[in-house]
Amino acid sequence: MSKLTDFKLLCFDVYGTLIDWETGAITALQPILTESEKQDIDRKHILQILHAIESTLEKENPTLAYSKVLTKVHPRLCKELGLREPSEEGSKAFGDSVGNWPAFPDSVEALKRLQKHYKLVVLSNVDNESFKLGNENGLQGFEFDAVYTAQDIGSYKPDLKNFEYMLAHVKEQFGVEKHEVLQTAQSQYHDHHPAKAMGIKSSWIYRPGAIMGNRDDPVCNWKFDTLEEMAVAVEKELAEKGGHN
């Protein structure tokens, strides 16, 4: 069994792993829930429907920026949930909300700790502008070693093209080979299953209570509830081998 410290590079999903996309999306949906007098709809139900609609639209529109995908999601989601038909402005506001979604409380500090031992890169389904805003707002402007977005690649995870793009670029930029990359993510659907199909090992940041991206057949090589737990495990390994990576 390999160790966490055998890897040179962590490839992160951001939304769901570092930024709380579920709370962000539910918060962005509040205006239409209030308007429709439907504040009591089960959160899990909303998120399951949102995930299904979003996944379909991403497959149908692989080159459409994520904020615009979300704008298209909004009226379909409202219809499925029996809410009022939203205005175009309301749907655009939902799509644009992604840059303001909150980070998980442990994300920034854990990233700083992990950055001492690894290259940190992003492989995200969001568009460049949304990522820039989300990074500034949620992740306090944290500097990753590289950022690869669905907008750059022209397809959305779980498409294997996204992982092929990442592997080619980390080899070119950092001289890192596939066996030295650890996919670090919450979503089984977007990250862990395609990573396994590509032969990339993965660390599952479980985020207890998460709904979107779950599958009944989870796969991973490591599992932690939070990114902080993973950072602690890495530091423990390093301490055990005398602090040498």
N, C-alpha and C positions, 0 to 999 in steps of 0.2 A: 504493500500500500504506500503510495507516495505521500509526502507531507505537504502541508500548505506552503512551507518555506522552500519547496522545490521549484516553485513557479517564479517567473520573472515579471509577469504582467497580469494585472487584473482587468478584465473587460467588463464594464458595468452597463447594465440597464439602469436608467435613471428614474423613470416614472413608474412607481410601484416599489422600487428598491431604495432609492435615496429621497425621492419626493413622493409625498402621499397623494397619488393621483385619485384615489377613491374619495378621500375627504374633499379634495379640490373640486372634483366633478360634482359631488353631491351639493357642495356649497354653491357652485355655479348654477345648479338647477333650482335653487331655492326660490328665485323670483317667480318662475312659472308654477312651482308647487303652491306658493302662497296665492298667486292669482287664481289658480284653479281650485283653491281650498282643498288641497289634497296633501296635507302635511304628514299624514299618517301612513303613507305607502312605505312598505318594508324596504330598508336600505339594501338588503341583500338582493331582493327582487329587482330593484332599479339597476344595480350594478351588473347583474347577470344579463339583463336585457341590453344595457349599454355595451357590454363586452361583445355580445353577439352582433349587434348592429355595426359597431366600430370595426370588428374583424372583417365583416362582409364588405364594408365600404373601402377598407384598406386594400383588400384583394382586387376590388373593381377599379380602384383609382390609385395604382401604385406610385404615381408621380405627383399626386396632389399633396400639398403641404398639410401637415397634421392639423393645424388650426382650422384649415378649411374642411378637412375631414370631419372634425368635431362640429363645425357649423352645419354640415349636412346631417350629422347624427341627430342633432337637437330636435328638429321637427318629427323625425321618425320615432325617436324616443318618447316624445310627448304624446304622439298618437298611440303608441303601444301601451303607455301608462294611463291612457284615458284623460290626458290633460288638455287644456285649451290649446288651440293652434297658436304657436308663437309668432311674433312678428319677425321680420327679417333682421331687425336690429337686435332682438332678443337672442336669435340663433347666432348672430355674429358675436355678440357679447359672450355667449357660452364658448364659442370657438376660441376667442381671444383670451379667455380666462386662464389658459394653460400656463402662461408666464407668471401667474400669481399663486399657483398652487403651493402649499407649504411643504417644507422638508420634514422628514422624520427627525425627532429631536436629537438622535445620536449620529446622524449622517456626517455632518461637517467634521466633528472631532474624530470620528472613526476614520474618515478619509485621510486626515492629517497624520494619523498614526500609521495607517497602511502605506502612505506615500514614502515613508522612511525606508521601506523594504521593496517596493514594487514600482514599476511604471503603471500609471492608472489611465486607462482610456475608456471612452464612452462609445457604446453602440446603441443608439437611441432611435425610437420610431418618431420622435418629434422633429419638427422643422427647425432650421437654424435660428430663426428669430425667436421662436418660443423657447428653444434651449437657452439662448443667450439671456433672455429675461428670467427664465426659471433659475438659471445658475446665479445670476446677480441677486435675485430676490430670495430664493429659497436656500441656496447653497453658499451664500455670502461671497460670491465671486471666486469660488474655489478653482484653482488652475489645474486642469487635467493635462496629461502629456499629449493627448490627441482626442479629437471629437469627431466621430463618424455618425452622420444622421441619415435617416431614410431619405431625406431630401437630396443629400449628396449621392446616395447609392441608386435611387430611383425605384426602390421597392421597400416593402415593410417586412420586418420580422413577423412570422417565423420563416420567411423565405430564406433559403440557404444562401442565396446570393449575398445577403447582408453579412453573413459570417465569412464567406469567401473573400469579400471586400476587406473586412477587418483583418483577416489573417495575412492577406497580401500586403496590406499597408503597415502592419506592425513589423513584418519581416523587413520591409523596405526601410522603414523609419528607424527601427530600434534593433534590427537583427535578431528579433525574437521568433522562435519556431513555434509551431502549433502545440507541442507538448509542454511548452513553457507558459502557455496562456491558460488562465483560470476564469471561466465565465462566471460572473458574480451577479446574481439576479434573483428577483422574487418570482417572476412569471414562468410557470412550467410551459405554458402554451407558446409564449414568445421566445423563450431563451433556453430552458433546460433540455427540452426534447430536440430542438434543432441542433443545439450544441452536441448532444450525444450522437445525433446522426452524422455530425461532422468529425466526430472523434475528439472533441474538446471536453476536458474535464470541467466540472462545474461545482460551485458553492451556492447552495440555496439559502437566500436570506428570506426566511419564511414569512415574516411580518404577520404574527398571529391575528386572525380575523379577516385577513385579506380574501377577497372574493374573485376579482377579475384575474384571468390568466391561470386559474387553477385547473388541474386535470385529475381524474380519478386514478391515474397511473403515474405518480410522480417519480422522476429520476433525478439523481444527483450523486456527487461523490462526498460532499459535506453538507451539513444542514445546521443553520444557526437561526435563532429567532430574530436577531437584530445584527446590524453591521458591527456594532460595538462588540458583541460576543465573538464575532470573527476576528476582530482586531486583537482581542484579549488572547484568543487561541494562537494567533500568529506570534504574539509577543512571548507566550509561554513556550512555544517550540524553540524560538530563538534563544531564550534564557537557558533552556535545557541543553542546547548545543553550544553554549558559551558565547552567545551573541553573534556568531558568525553565520552569515547568510550563504 
